[in-house]
Amino acid sequence: MSGAEAVNDWLYPAERGSRATLVQFSSAFCQPCRATRRTLAEVSAMVEGVRHVEYDAEDHLALVRALDIRSTPTVLVLDADGREVRRAAGQPRRVDVIAALGEAVA
């Protein structure tokens, strides 16, 4: 199973953005995850057709393994078809998220 297939199997169509999806993997006691959540929520609210979906890594171990998620936070930027365009581990900067979205919606 490829990474895109794994994400598409877990993401319901209603969860996907019509233009792009920001998928965040977090854990309960991860401080950078909270800041990442705020950043991704702000960016997704700014760009029409972009959704932010968050998964608790501990609750979705099969998906974490299928996608080779090694740390939290990890953010996947998916295009409208659910293909992974960019991946970042650690707390992303807002400007980097916007740039990655530019690739996803192009």
N, CA, C and O atoms as CSV, one atom per row, in Angstrom:
chain,resi,resn,atom,element,x,y,z
A,1,MET,N,N,0.846,-1.179,0.000
A,1,MET,CA,C,0.000,0.000,0.000
A,1,MET,C,C,0.892,1.242,0.000
A,1,MET,O,O,1.784,1.363,0.840
A,2,SER,N,N,0.660,2.155,-0.926
A,2,SER,CA,C,1.447,3.379,-0.984
A,2,SER,C,C,0.949,4.358,0.070
A,2,SER,O,O,-0.127,4.174,0.638
A,3,GLY,N,N,1.735,5.399,0.328
A,3,GLY,CA,C,1.343,6.418,1.286
A,3,GLY,C,C,0.039,7.096,0.915
A,3,GLY,O,O,-0.806,7.332,1.778
A,4,ALA,N,N,-0.135,7.416,-0.376
A,4,ALA,CA,C,-1.361,8.077,-0.828
A,4,ALA,C,C,-2.562,7.170,-0.621
A,4,ALA,O,O,-3.625,7.633,-0.207
A,5,GLU,N,N,-2.404,5.878,-0.905
A,5,GLU,CA,C,-3.504,4.943,-0.689
A,5,GLU,C,C,-3.839,4.854,0.791
A,5,GLU,O,O,-5.012,4.794,1.157
A,6,ALA,N,N,-2.820,4.845,1.647
A,6,ALA,CA,C,-3.056,4.767,3.084
A,6,ALA,C,C,-3.835,5.979,3.574
A,6,ALA,O,O,-4.795,5.828,4.330
A,7,VAL,N,N,-3.442,7.167,3.160
A,7,VAL,CA,C,-4.138,8.374,3.586
A,7,VAL,C,C,-5.561,8.376,3.036
A,7,VAL,O,O,-6.502,8.683,3.768
A,8,ASN,N,N,-5.731,8.042,1.775
A,8,ASN,CA,C,-7.065,8.044,1.173
A,8,ASN,C,C,-7.980,7.011,1.812
A,8,ASN,O,O,-9.192,7.218,1.865
A,9,ASP,N,N,-7.429,5.902,2.297
A,9,ASP,CA,C,-8.243,4.910,2.991
A,9,ASP,C,C,-8.757,5.452,4.324
A,9,ASP,O,O,-9.841,5.074,4.768
A,10,TRP,N,N,-7.993,6.326,4.961
A,10,TRP,CA,C,-8.376,6.848,6.267
A,10,TRP,C,C,-9.195,8.122,6.176
A,10,TRP,O,O,-10.043,8.378,7.031
A,11,LEU,N,N,-8.951,8.918,5.155
A,11,LEU,CA,C,-9.662,10.191,5.019
A,11,LEU,C,C,-10.996,9.962,4.320
A,11,LEU,O,O,-11.036,9.506,3.177
A,12,TYR,N,N,-12.056,10.273,4.993
A,12,TYR,CA,C,-13.366,10.219,4.351
A,12,TYR,C,C,-13.464,11.367,3.362
A,12,TYR,O,O,-12.842,12.407,3.577
A,13,PRO,N,N,-14.222,11.214,2.291
A,13,PRO,CA,C,-14.348,12.309,1.317
A,13,PRO,C,C,-14.747,13.638,1.957
A,13,PRO,O,O,-14.290,14.692,1.515
A,14,ALA,N,N,-15.573,13.607,2.969
A,14,ALA,CA,C,-16.001,14.842,3.629
A,14,ALA,C,C,-14.853,15.526,4.368
A,14,ALA,O,O,-14.906,16.732,4.607
A,15,GLU,N,N,-13.812,14.766,4.732
A,15,GLU,CA,C,-12.673,15.345,5.436
A,15,GLU,C,C,-11.686,16.012,4.493
A,15,GLU,O,O,-10.919,16.879,4.910
A,16,ARG,N,N,-11.697,15.623,3.245
A,16,ARG,CA,C,-10.731,16.171,2.280
A,16,ARG,C,C,-11.125,17.565,1.842
A,16,ARG,O,O,-12.307,17.888,1.724
A,17,GLY,N,N,-10.120,18.382,1.604
A,17,GLY,CA,C,-10.373,19.684,1.019
A,17,GLY,C,C,-10.580,19.531,-0.475
A,17,GLY,O,O,-10.026,18.624,-1.095
A,18,SER,N,N,-11.366,20.406,-1.046
A,18,SER,CA,C,-11.602,20.317,-2.493
A,18,SER,C,C,-10.352,20.686,-3.295
A,18,SER,O,O,-10.210,20.283,-4.450
A,19,ARG,N,N,-9.445,21.456,-2.677
A,19,ARG,CA,C,-8.206,21.845,-3.361
A,19,ARG,C,C,-6.970,21.214,-2.742
A,19,ARG,O,O,-6.025,20.870,-3.451
A,20,ALA,N,N,-6.970,21.058,-1.414
A,20,ALA,CA,C,-5.817,20.479,-0.716
A,20,ALA,C,C,-6.230,20.114,0.706
A,20,ALA,O,O,-7.219,20.617,1.238
A,21,THR,N,N,-5.437,19.218,1.304
A,21,THR,CA,C,-5.678,18.807,2.687
A,21,THR,C,C,-4.369,18.842,3.447
A,21,THR,O,O,-3.348,18.349,2.967
A,22,LEU,N,N,-4.401,19.424,4.632
A,22,LEU,CA,C,-3.265,19.444,5.542
A,22,LEU,C,C,-3.516,18.366,6.590
A,22,LEU,O,O,-4.419,18.505,7.414
A,23,VAL,N,N,-2.732,17.299,6.567
A,23,VAL,CA,C,-2.908,16.194,7.504
A,23,VAL,C,C,-1.819,16.290,8.561
A,23,VAL,O,O,-0.630,16.240,8.249
A,24,GLN,N,N,-2.235,16.428,9.812
A,24,GLN,CA,C,-1.308,16.571,10.926
A,24,GLN,C,C,-1.354,15.335,11.806
A,24,GLN,O,O,-2.431,14.872,12.181
A,25,PHE,N,N,-0.184,14.800,12.134
A,25,PHE,CA,C,-0.058,13.715,13.100
A,25,PHE,C,C,0.515,14.307,14.376
A,25,PHE,O,O,1.580,14.924,14.369
A,26,SER,N,N,-0.212,14.107,15.474
A,26,SER,CA,C,0.148,14.694,16.760
A,26,SER,C,C,0.166,13.631,17.835
A,26,SER,O,O,-0.194,12.476,17.604
A,27,SER,N,N,0.596,14.046,19.021
A,27,SER,CA,C,0.508,13.190,20.203
A,27,SER,C,C,0.077,14.064,21.379
A,27,SER,O,O,0.214,15.287,21.341
A,28,ALA,N,N,-0.432,13.437,22.398
A,28,ALA,CA,C,-1.104,14.139,23.494
A,28,ALA,C,C,-0.226,15.179,24.202
A,28,ALA,O,O,-0.699,16.275,24.505
A,29,PHE,N,N,1.008,14.861,24.460
A,29,PHE,CA,C,1.839,15.758,25.263
A,29,PHE,C,C,2.863,16.523,24.431
A,29,PHE,O,O,3.881,16.975,24.954
A,30,CYS,N,N,2.599,16.663,23.167
A,30,CYS,CA,C,3.516,17.321,22.238
A,30,CYS,C,C,3.208,18.819,22.191
A,30,CYS,O,O,2.193,19.229,21.627
A,31,GLN,N,N,4.072,19.625,22.776
A,31,GLN,CA,C,3.858,21.079,22.774
A,31,GLN,C,C,3.908,21.674,21.363
A,31,GLN,O,O,3.053,22.496,21.033
A,32,PRO,N,N,4.872,21.295,20.519
A,32,PRO,CA,C,4.881,21.843,19.155
A,32,PRO,C,C,3.635,21.459,18.356
A,32,PRO,O,O,3.275,22.151,17.404
A,33,CYS,N,N,2.975,20.361,18.735
A,33,CYS,CA,C,1.749,19.944,18.038
A,33,CYS,C,C,0.647,20.982,18.212
A,33,CYS,O,O,-0.125,21.235,17.287
A,34,ARG,N,N,0.574,21.575,19.387
A,34,ARG,CA,C,-0.456,22.591,19.639
A,34,ARG,C,C,-0.230,23.813,18.765
A,34,ARG,O,O,-1.172,24.345,18.178
A,35,ALA,N,N,1.009,24.254,18.680
A,35,ALA,CA,C,1.328,25.415,17.842
A,35,ALA,C,C,1.092,25.085,16.371
A,35,ALA,O,O,0.617,25.926,15.609
A,36,THR,N,N,1.425,23.858,15.976
A,36,THR,CA,C,1.198,23.423,14.600
A,36,THR,C,C,-0.293,23.420,14.295
A,36,THR,O,O,-0.705,23.846,13.216
A,37,ARG,N,N,-1.100,22.945,15.227
A,37,ARG,CA,C,-2.555,22.929,15.055
A,37,ARG,C,C,-3.081,24.340,14.785
A,37,ARG,O,O,-3.896,24.546,13.886
A,38,ARG,N,N,-2.611,25.302,15.568
A,38,ARG,CA,C,-3.045,26.701,15.365
A,38,ARG,C,C,-2.626,27.224,13.997
A,38,ARG,O,O,-3.423,27.851,13.299
A,39,THR,N,N,-1.389,26.970,13.615
A,39,THR,CA,C,-0.884,27.440,12.322
A,39,THR,C,C,-1.683,26.845,11.171
A,39,THR,O,O,-2.102,27.564,10.264
A,40,LEU,N,N,-1.893,25.539,11.206
A,40,LEU,CA,C,-2.607,24.884,10.114
A,40,LEU,C,C,-4.071,25.311,10.068
A,40,LEU,O,O,-4.643,25.455,8.987
A,41,ALA,N,N,-4.674,25.511,11.229
A,41,ALA,CA,C,-6.064,25.981,11.259
A,41,ALA,C,C,-6.171,27.386,10.664
A,41,ALA,O,O,-7.105,27.673,9.914
A,42,GLU,N,N,-5.228,28.250,10.992
A,42,GLU,CA,C,-5.226,29.614,10.442
A,42,GLU,C,C,-5.047,29.595,8.924
A,42,GLU,O,O,-5.772,30.280,8.202
A,43,VAL,N,N,-4.097,28.824,8.449
A,43,VAL,CA,C,-3.825,28.781,7.014
A,43,VAL,C,C,-5.004,28.161,6.261
A,43,VAL,O,O,-5.398,28.665,5.209
A,44,SER,N,N,-5.564,27.083,6.786
A,44,SER,CA,C,-6.686,26.456,6.096
A,44,SER,C,C,-7.905,27.372,6.073
A,44,SER,O,O,-8.707,27.307,5.142
A,45,ALA,N,N,-8.052,28.214,7.076
A,45,ALA,CA,C,-9.162,29.176,7.081
A,45,ALA,C,C,-8.953,30.294,6.055
A,45,ALA,O,O,-9.917,30.891,5.577
A,46,MET,N,N,-7.706,30.568,5.726
A,46,MET,CA,C,-7.380,31.636,4.770
A,46,MET,C,C,-7.560,31.206,3.318
A,46,MET,O,O,-7.856,32.035,2.457
A,47,VAL,N,N,-7.384,29.934,3.045
A,47,VAL,CA,C,-7.359,29.445,1.664
A,47,VAL,C,C,-8.609,28.596,1.402
A,47,VAL,O,O,-8.804,27.552,2.024
A,48,GLU,N,N,-9.441,29.054,0.485
A,48,GLU,CA,C,-10.671,28.339,0.161
A,48,GLU,C,C,-10.361,26.957,-0.394
A,48,GLU,O,O,-9.459,26.795,-1.216
A,49,GLY,N,N,-11.122,25.955,0.067
A,49,GLY,CA,C,-10.961,24.596,-0.430
A,49,GLY,C,C,-9.875,23.800,0.254
A,49,GLY,O,O,-9.554,22.695,-0.183
A,50,VAL,N,N,-9.292,24.341,1.332
A,50,VAL,CA,C,-8.236,23.641,2.068
A,50,VAL,C,C,-8.788,23.220,3.427
A,50,VAL,O,O,-9.390,24.024,4.139
A,51,ARG,N,N,-8.580,21.962,3.778
A,51,ARG,CA,C,-9.030,21.435,5.064
A,51,ARG,C,C,-7.821,21.015,5.889
A,51,ARG,O,O,-6.792,20.605,5.351
A,52,HIS,N,N,-7.966,21.126,7.202
A,52,HIS,CA,C,-6.958,20.649,8.142
A,52,HIS,C,C,-7.560,19.468,8.895
A,52,HIS,O,O,-8.619,19.590,9.511
A,53,VAL,N,N,-6.876,18.322,8.841
A,53,VAL,CA,C,-7.317,17.111,9.528
A,53,VAL,C,C,-6.184,16.674,10.444
A,53,VAL,O,O,-5.024,16.613,10.035
A,54,GLU,N,N,-6.536,16.370,11.690
A,54,GLU,CA,C,-5.512,15.970,12.655
A,54,GLU,C,C,-5.781,14.554,13.147
A,54,GLU,O,O,-6.920,14.194,13.445
A,55,TYR,N,N,-4.718,13.756,13.229
A,55,TYR,CA,C,-4.789,12.407,13.762
A,55,TYR,C,C,-3.870,12.296,14.962
A,55,TYR,O,O,-2.749,12.804,14.946
A,56,ASP,N,N,-4.346,11.631,16.000
A,56,ASP,CA,C,-3.500,11.287,17.130
A,56,ASP,C,C,-2.685,10.069,16.704
A,56,ASP,O,O,-3.244,9.019,16.386
A,57,ALA,N,N,-1.382,10.214,16.700
A,57,ALA,CA,C,-0.507,9.145,16.203
A,57,ALA,C,C,-0.695,7.845,16.985
A,57,ALA,O,O,-0.644,6.760,16.405
A,58,GLU,N,N,-0.909,7.949,18.290
A,58,GLU,CA,C,-1.060,6.750,19.113
A,58,GLU,C,C,-2.352,5.997,18.797
A,58,GLU,O,O,-2.410,4.775,18.931
A,59,ASP,N,N,-3.373,6.718,18.384
A,59,ASP,CA,C,-4.660,6.095,18.063
A,59,ASP,C,C,-4.720,5.549,16.641
A,59,ASP,O,O,-5.660,4.835,16.291
A,60,HIS,N,N,-3.730,5.878,15.823
A,60,HIS,CA,C,-3.730,5.465,14.411
A,60,HIS,C,C,-2.379,4.851,14.025
A,60,HIS,O,O,-1.754,5.257,13.044
A,61,LEU,N,N,-1.946,3.870,14.814
A,61,LEU,CA,C,-0.614,3.291,14.610
A,61,LEU,C,C,-0.447,2.634,13.247
A,61,LEU,O,O,0.630,2.708,12.655
A,62,ALA,N,N,-1.492,1.996,12.743
A,62,ALA,CA,C,-1.372,1.359,11.423
A,62,ALA,C,C,-1.096,2.402,10.351
A,62,ALA,O,O,-0.263,2.181,9.471
A,63,LEU,N,N,-1.780,3.526,10.415
A,63,LEU,CA,C,-1.565,4.599,9.444
A,63,LEU,C,C,-0.181,5.213,9.622
A,63,LEU,O,O,0.500,5.502,8.638
A,64,VAL,N,N,0.238,5.414,10.863
A,64,VAL,CA,C,1.567,5.956,11.156
A,64,VAL,C,C,2.644,5.060,10.550
A,64,VAL,O,O,3.608,5.545,9.958
A,65,ARG,N,N,2.470,3.764,10.702
A,65,ARG,CA,C,3.451,2.827,10.134
A,65,ARG,C,C,3.407,2.830,8.616
A,65,ARG,O,O,4.451,2.838,7.963
A,66,ALA,N,N,2.206,2.823,8.047
A,66,ALA,CA,C,2.069,2.803,6.586
A,66,ALA,C,C,2.688,4.047,5.948
A,66,ALA,O,O,3.224,3.984,4.842
A,67,LEU,N,N,2.611,5.172,6.651
A,67,LEU,CA,C,3.131,6.435,6.107
A,67,LEU,C,C,4.537,6.756,6.590
A,67,LEU,O,O,5.092,7.791,6.223
A,68,ASP,N,N,5.122,5.884,7.409
A,68,ASP,CA,C,6.468,6.071,7.942
A,68,ASP,C,C,6.591,7.401,8.704
A,68,ASP,O,O,7.551,8.149,8.520
A,69,ILE,N,N,5.600,7.678,9.562
A,69,ILE,CA,C,5.644,8.858,10.421
A,69,ILE,C,C,6.573,8.526,11.572
A,69,ILE,O,O,6.358,7.542,12.280
A,70,ARG,N,N,7.612,9.343,11.768
A,70,ARG,CA,C,8.631,9.027,12.773
A,70,ARG,C,C,8.625,9.957,13.973
A,70,ARG,O,O,9.234,9.648,14.997
A,71,SER,N,N,7.944,11.093,13.863
A,71,SER,CA,C,7.900,12.027,14.984
A,71,SER,C,C,6.639,12.874,14.884
A,71,SER,O,O,5.989,12.937,13.841
A,72,THR,N,N,6.315,13.519,15.993
A,72,THR,CA,C,5.185,14.450,15.981
A,72,THR,C,C,5.693,15.816,16.396
A,72,THR,O,O,6.567,15.924,17.256
A,73,PRO,N,N,5.149,16.858,15.787
A,73,PRO,CA,C,4.169,16.813,14.717
A,73,PRO,C,C,4.810,16.490,13.364
A,73,PRO,O,O,5.948,16.868,13.087
A,74,THR,N,N,4.056,15.793,12.547
A,74,THR,CA,C,4.397,15.608,11.140
A,74,THR,C,C,3.192,16.068,10.339
A,74,THR,O,O,2.054,15.719,10.653
A,75,VAL,N,N,3.451,16.853,9.302
A,75,VAL,CA,C,2.381,17.395,8.463
A,75,VAL,C,C,2.577,16.900,7.038
A,75,VAL,O,O,3.665,16.996,6.471
A,76,LEU,N,N,1.492,16.365,6.468
A,76,LEU,CA,C,1.477,15.982,5.058
A,76,LEU,C,C,0.594,16.977,4.324
A,76,LEU,O,O,-0.505,17.294,4.780
A,77,VAL,N,N,1.066,17.464,3.201
A,77,VAL,CA,C,0.260,18.334,2.349
A,77,VAL,C,C,-0.179,17.492,1.163
A,77,VAL,O,O,0.646,17.010,0.387
A,78,LEU,N,N,-1.490,17.321,1.034
A,78,LEU,CA,C,-2.058,16.501,-0.030
A,78,LEU,C,C,-2.752,17.377,-1.055
A,78,LEU,O,O,-3.371,18.380,-0.701
A,79,ASP,N,N,-2.653,17.007,-2.320
A,79,ASP,CA,C,-3.375,17.746,-3.352
A,79,ASP,C,C,-4.838,17.286,-3.365
A,79,ASP,O,O,-5.242,16.477,-2.530
A,80,ALA,N,N,-5.611,17.789,-4.289
A,80,ALA,CA,C,-7.043,17.484,-4.344
A,80,ALA,C,C,-7.319,15.995,-4.549
A,80,ALA,O,O,-8.376,15.502,-4.156
A,81,ASP,N,N,-6.376,15.276,-5.160
A,81,ASP,CA,C,-6.535,13.846,-5.396
A,81,ASP,C,C,-5.992,12.990,-4.253
A,81,ASP,O,O,-6.030,11.762,-4.321
A,82,GLY,N,N,-5.488,13.638,-3.207
A,82,GLY,CA,C,-4.960,12.896,-2.067
A,82,GLY,C,C,-3.515,12.481,-2.195
A,82,GLY,O,O,-3.019,11.708,-1.375
A,83,ARG,N,N,-2.825,12.979,-3.211
A,83,ARG,CA,C,-1.397,12.665,-3.375
A,83,ARG,C,C,-0.562,13.557,-2.462
A,83,ARG,O,O,-0.821,14.753,-2.331
A,84,GLU,N,N,0.439,12.957,-1.839
A,84,GLU,CA,C,1.339,13.709,-0.970
A,84,GLU,C,C,2.238,14.610,-1.819
A,84,GLU,O,O,2.976,14.132,-2.680
A,85,VAL,N,N,2.165,15.903,-1.568
A,85,VAL,CA,C,2.960,16.887,-2.294
A,85,VAL,C,C,4.198,17.273,-1.485
A,85,VAL,O,O,5.280,17.481,-2.032
A,86,ARG,N,N,4.010,17.362,-0.185
A,86,ARG,CA,C,5.113,17.765,0.690
A,86,ARG,C,C,4.882,17.179,2.069
A,86,ARG,O,O,3.747,16.920,2.471
A,87,ARG,N,N,5.971,16.976,2.783
A,87,ARG,CA,C,5.928,16.435,4.147
A,87,ARG,C,C,6.921,17.213,4.997
A,87,ARG,O,O,8.008,17.562,4.537
A,88,ALA,N,N,6.539,17.480,6.234
A,88,ALA,CA,C,7.443,18.181,7.144
A,88,ALA,C,C,7.295,17.609,8.545
A,88,ALA,O,O,6.183,17.428,9.041
A,89,ALA,N,N,8.424,17.328,9.174
A,89,ALA,CA,C,8.431,16.903,10.571
A,89,ALA,C,C,8.843,18.101,11.413
A,89,ALA,O,O,9.717,18.874,11.021
A,90,GLY,N,N,8.217,18.251,12.558
A,90,GLY,CA,C,8.483,19.399,13.413
A,90,GLY,C,C,7.476,20.504,13.141
A,90,GLY,O,O,6.633,20.401,12.250
A,91,GLN,N,N,7.585,21.543,13.919
A,91,GLN,CA,C,6.642,22.665,13.815
A,91,GLN,C,C,6.928,23.486,12.559
A,91,GLN,O,O,8.002,24.076,12.440
A,92,PRO,N,N,5.979,23.531,11.621
A,92,PRO,CA,C,6.225,24.268,10.378
A,92,PRO,C,C,6.000,25.773,10.564
A,92,PRO,O,O,5.212,26.202,11.407
A,93,ARG,N,N,6.698,26.545,9.768
A,93,ARG,CA,C,6.452,27.984,9.746
A,93,ARG,C,C,5.268,28.249,8.819
A,93,ARG,O,O,5.066,27.544,7.831
A,94,ARG,N,N,4.509,29.255,9.149
A,94,ARG,CA,C,3.329,29.602,8.361
A,94,ARG,C,C,3.673,29.814,6.885
A,94,ARG,O,O,2.941,29.356,6.007
A,95,VAL,N,N,4.766,30.496,6.611
A,95,VAL,CA,C,5.174,30.786,5.239
A,95,VAL,C,C,5.480,29.494,4.478
A,95,VAL,O,O,5.208,29.400,3.281
A,96,ASP,N,N,6.046,28.498,5.170
A,96,ASP,CA,C,6.355,27.223,4.525
A,96,ASP,C,C,5.080,26.449,4.202
A,96,ASP,O,O,4.995,25.792,3.165
A,97,VAL,N,N,4.091,26.526,5.090
A,97,VAL,CA,C,2.814,25.858,4.834
A,97,VAL,C,C,2.131,26.494,3.615
A,97,VAL,O,O,1.591,25.795,2.757
A,98,ILE,N,N,2.166,27.807,3.557
A,98,ILE,CA,C,1.555,28.516,2.417
A,98,ILE,C,C,2.262,28.156,1.116
A,98,ILE,O,O,1.611,27.952,0.091
A,99,ALA,N,N,3.583,28.076,1.152
A,99,ALA,CA,C,4.352,27.704,-0.048
A,99,ALA,C,C,4.013,26.280,-0.476
A,99,ALA,O,O,3.857,26.016,-1.669
A,100,ALA,N,N,3.896,25.361,0.479
A,100,ALA,CA,C,3.556,23.974,0.152
A,100,ALA,C,C,2.152,23.888,-0.435
A,100,ALA,O,O,1.908,23.102,-1.351
A,101,LEU,N,N,1.237,24.685,0.081
A,101,LEU,CA,C,-0.111,24.712,-0.469
A,101,LEU,C,C,-0.101,25.224,-1.908
A,101,LEU,O,O,-0.890,24.772,-2.738
A,102,GLY,N,N,0.791,26.167,-2.199
A,102,GLY,CA,C,0.933,26.673,-3.554
A,102,GLY,C,C,1.260,25.554,-4.528
A,102,GLY,O,O,0.760,25.533,-5.652
A,103,GLU,N,N,2.108,24.615,-4.088
A,103,GLU,CA,C,2.438,23.445,-4.920
A,103,GLU,C,C,1.231,22.525,-5.066
A,103,GLU,O,O,0.980,21.985,-6.144
A,104,ALA,N,N,0.491,22.349,-3.984
A,104,ALA,CA,C,-0.612,21.402,-3.979
A,104,ALA,C,C,-1.788,21.877,-4.845
A,104,ALA,O,O,-2.466,21.059,-5.468
A,105,VAL,N,N,-2.026,23.160,-4.886
A,105,VAL,CA,C,-3.202,23.653,-5.613
A,105,VAL,C,C,-2.857,24.104,-7.033
A,105,VAL,O,O,-3.742,24.485,-7.799
A,106,ALA,N,N,-1.572,24.059,-7.380
A,106,ALA,CA,C,-1.156,24.500,-8.727
A,106,ALA,C,C,-1.609,23.560,-9.802
A,106,ALA,O,O,-1.338,23.793,-10.980
